[in-house]
């Protein structure tokens, strides 16, 4: 890193990440690209997260509103560079990560965002599985449903000037923050898939708590993924899912109307059947 204005700002949201943050920040010490700043967004941590970030020379900013999106957005606002690279506190980036990001933006000046590839977290797992995962869910399905690729929170970059033109959804419990950001950025310019921009995926949530981790990746994450697509896909406008904070209310209201109509129909049907049975019942002689 250098003291002059950096060309890339690296934003790392962090909440109680003392166990992983040091390794993440250490991976930036060997970057071939030197003109960058490190920004760690302390999102109400109660452990040594801020202390560790400071020991690596990172700039620490504090965000009191809990959540990935508020922390990420605070980091983006504080960024000094025209290019913002975003990764997670438990991610280890390769030495050429920032160099690839910078050179790609230089060779594609109209591009506003970059999507990289996830690789296996260790040698025991094949990289091909995670390459397929990236291509299917973030490239192919993204293009099919929205006309553009999505972005991955642990391996993405964007131009700050493009981010300043969009207004993202703010509730990360209702949308996938990286997919939602990509959908908004696509309105400003092109998002490019870069196959050689590779970082290993972190499965620490599954390792630390298998049941909770499985529920996150097999339940919560797919639900928010689908919900985000529905919000941004014009084919589903009839569902009136325009803003995530009203979506649950709208769906709840629609469901209540459906239940009410169904009950009314069932009561009418029951009445008709009862009346017919009375008519068919033989009268005593």
N, C-alpha and C positions, 0 to 999 in steps of 0.2 A: 504493500500500500504506500501511497505517497501523500504529502501534505498539500499539494496543489489540487485543484478541482478534479475529482476523479471522472473517468469515462464510464464507469459502471458502479452502481450502488447495489450491493448484495443485501437483501432484506431477509432476516430470519426471525419469524415469530417464535416466542418461547414462553412456555408456562411450566415451571418446575422441571427444567431440563438439565439439572446439574449432572445427571448420570451420563448424558450423551453429548452435551454441548461442546465439551473440550475437544473431543475427537472431530466433531464437525468443523470447528473453527481451525483446528490444526491442519485440516485438509486444504485450507486456503493459504497456508504459509508457503506452499510449494507451487503456487500457480505460475504458469509461464507468462500470463498477462498480469502486469503489475499495477496498472492504473485503476484501482478500485477502492471502495470503502466498504467496511463491514458495519451493518446496522442490526443490532439485536433488539427486538421489541419485547421488553419485559411486560408480560400480561398478568400482573398481580402475583408474581412468583413469591413463594414463601421459603424457598431454599437458596442455594448459592448461585443461582443462574446469573444474576447481574454481576456478582463478584468474578465469576469465571469469564464472562464476556469481557469485562474490563481488563483482566489479565492478558487477554489476547489482543488488546488494543482496539476492540470494537467500540463503536459509538452506541451508547445505550439510550434508548428512548422508552418511556413508560406509557402504557395504555391501560386505563382503569376499567374500560368497558370490556367485560370478559367475552372472549370468542376469537376464532381464527380471522374472521373478516375484519372486525375492528382493529385487531393487532396488525394485520397485513396492510390495511388502508393507512394506518398511522405511519408504518414504515415507509410506504410509498410517498406519503406527504413529506416526510423528512428527507427523502433521497435527494442528493445534490447532483447526481449524474443524469444525463439524458437517457441512459439505458438502465433498467432495473432488472436484476437477476434475483429470482426468488427460489429458496429451498427451505427444507425443514431442519430443525435442530438435531435430528437424529440421522441426518444424511451425510455421507462422505462423498464429496465431489472429486473427480479425477483432476490431475494437474493442468489439463488443457481445457477445462470446462469454460472458463471465462474467455479464453482465446477463441474458442469456437463460437461463442455467443457474439462477441464483438465482430469477428470476421464475417459472420453470417449477416448481421445487420448492415455491414459495410457493402457487401455484395448484393443485398436485396433492400435497397433504400425505401421501398414502398411498404415493406413488411412492418407490422406493428407489434407482433408477438411471435414467440417461438415455443414449440412443443418438442421436448426431448423424449428419450426412450428409457424405460426402466429395465434394469438387469437383475440377475439373481443376487441375493444378499450374501451367498457363500458358494463355494465350489461344489457342494453336494447337490445343488439344484441347477438345472439347465437354464441358461439365459433365454433359450428359445421360448419357453413358457411365458416369460414376462414381456418378451418382444411381441408375441401374439396378443397378449393382454392389452398392451399399448395400442397396437394397430387396430384391434377389433373395437375396443370401447372408446378410444380417444381419437382415432383417425377415421375408420370406416363408418361406424355408427354416427359419429359426429357429422360427417359429410352427408350421410343418408338422411338424417333427421333435421339438420339445420343448415346444411350446405357448406360447412367449414369444419376444420379440425378443432378439437378441444385442447385444453391445457392441463398439465399435471402440476400440482402444487409444489412438489419437491424438485421439479426439473423444468423450469420455464423462465422466460425472460420477456420483457416488453419495453416499449418506449414510453417514457413518462409523459410526453406530450400527447400520446394517444389516450393514456389512462385519464388524464385531466379532462378529456372530452366526454367521458362516460360516467354514468351513475349506476353503480352496482346495487344489487339487493344486499341487505345488511344482516339478515338472520341466517347464520350458517347452519342452524339446526334444521332449516327447511330447504336449503339448496346446497349443492356441491359448489363450494366457493370458487374452485378453479374452473369448473365447467361454466358456471355463471359468468365469471370474468371474461372467459373466451367469447361467450355469446355477445357480450356487450362490446368487446374490442373489435369483433368482426364487423360491426356497423361502421367502424372508422377506417379499417384497412384489412390487409391479409394477415392471417396467422399461418406460419410455415412449420411444417413437420421436418425436423432435422434428425435423421437416423443416427448420425455419429455423435449426437449430444446425449451421452449416456451417464446415468448414475444408478447405483444399486438401490433397490427398494429396501425399506426397513420394515421388518415384520415383528418389531419389538412388542407391539401391542398384543399380538397373538402369543408370543413367547412369555410375556409377563403374566397374562391372564387369558388362557386359551378360550374360555367360554365367552368372556366379554369381547375379546378380539374377534372371535368368529361372528358374534352377533353384530359387531360393527361392520365387518366387511361383507357379510352375507345378508344382513338385514337392513341396517340403517343406511349404509352407503348406497346400495342399489336403489333404495326408496328415494333418496334425495337426488340421485342421478336421473331417475325417470321423471321425478317432479320438475327438475330443472329443465329438462327437454320439453316437457309439456308447457312450461311457462313461456319458453322462447320459440316454440314451433307454431307457425301461423295456422297449420292444419288443425290445431286443437284450440283455436280461439273460442269455439263455441262453449268450451268448459269455463270460460271467463276466469282463467287463472293468470291474472296480470301481475299481481304482487303477492309474494309468498306470505306476507303477514295477514292477508285477507283470504288466502286460499283455503285455510282450514275452516274459516267461518263460512265461506261460500259452499264448500263441500258439505259442511255440517247442515246448512240450511237446505241444500238440495236433497240431502239424505232424509231429513225430516219431512220434506214435501213428498218424497217418494213413499216413505212409510205411511204417511197420512192417506195418500191416494190408494195405496194397496189395501189398507184396512177398510177404507170406504167401499172399495170394490168387493172385498171379501164379505163384508156385511151385507151388501146388496145381493151377492150370490147366495149367501146363506138364507136370506129372506125368501128369495125366489124358490130355492129348493124346499124350504119349509112349506111355503104356500102350495106348491105342486103336490107335496106329500099329503097335505090336508085334503086337496081336491080328489086325490086317488083313494083316500081312505074310505072303505065301504061304510055306508050308514047302516045302523042296526034296524032290522025289520020289526 
